Amino acid sequence: MGIKCPIRYYGIISDIVDMEADLAEFNGDVPSLRDLKLALEDAFPDMREVNYLFAVNQQLVSDLSMELKENDEIALLPAFSGG
C-alpha cells in the first residue's frame, strides 16, 4: 500500500520541473523526505545545482529522514537569504 502527497514548487524549482504542483505517489516502505529528494533529482538533474528547502504542512523541515504520511503537504522552496 502506498501514500500520496501533494507537492508545490516555487521559484526556480518550478521553472526546472516545469510545473507548479504535482502529486507524489509512493509505494512500498514509508517514504522520507530524502526519498523524495533523490527521486526528484533523478527525474530533474538540474535540481542538484539548486539550493532548496522543504516545508511539510507549512513548517520548514531540515531533517531529511522525516517520514511522510498520507496527504502531507510538501513545498519545495528555493533557498533565500536576507540582509
Secondary structure, 3 states (H helix, E strand, C coil): CCEEEEEEECHHHHHHHCCCEEEEEECCCCCEHHHHHHHHHHHCHHHHHCCEEEEECCEEECCCCCECCCCCCEEEEECCCCC
